[in-house]
Amino acid sequence: MNNHYPFPLIPLPYDYTALEPHIDGLTMDLHHDRHLKTYVDNLNAALAPYPQYHSWTLEQLLYYADELPKDLQTPVLHNGGGVYNHNFYFAGMSPTSAKAPVGALADSINATFGSFDKFKDAFKTAALSVFGSGYAWLVAEADKSLKIITTANQDTPLPQNVYPLVAIDVWEHAYYLMHYNLRADYIDDWFGVANWDAASALYGQIATS
Ligand code: MN3
């Protein structure tokens, strides 16, 4: 699928109801077909008058946003960030994934945080600490060391020169229908569908210099 203009609405890699009972189908339907679609449509609309950027990848647009025309920078950061973050979030959940990291990522999580359970505690604390809307991420540095970060609104981790491994969207639209205002319960449920197969594979693909 295109990773340049016009950016596609990437279908969910599972059914809307596939993450139940952890995350309900109506939330997934609205989140993907309305929230993400709006970001995709608005990103494409912003880029339409600028054919010189139609070959840029989403990552290039976000990373080099300060090289874009001034009136294009904010629409790209807001909407392109919304596309990047949501694509990462949706791919980072799975009804069939192993429920814990494997291989090198498992070893690194144990070495960094003490155990997978201690990592989960730290990740939950970080996700709860996001004031208002944003995301919590497990990311790797270029040397493959791990850290947990949070981003506000639709900011992405890309400017921090890190490799995202897994992300949780803690905007209220991600959980309000099922979990009401109880973000902590949503985070606990998200751990039941987090795609550790994908995160472990991403970690394994990082080339160390
Ligand atoms: Mn969202």
Boltz pocket constraint, residues with backbone or C-beta under 6 A from the ligand:
constraints:
  - pocket:
      binder: B
      contacts: [[A, 31], [A, 35], [A, 86], [A, 169], [A, 171], [A, 173], [A, 174]]
      max_distance: 6.0
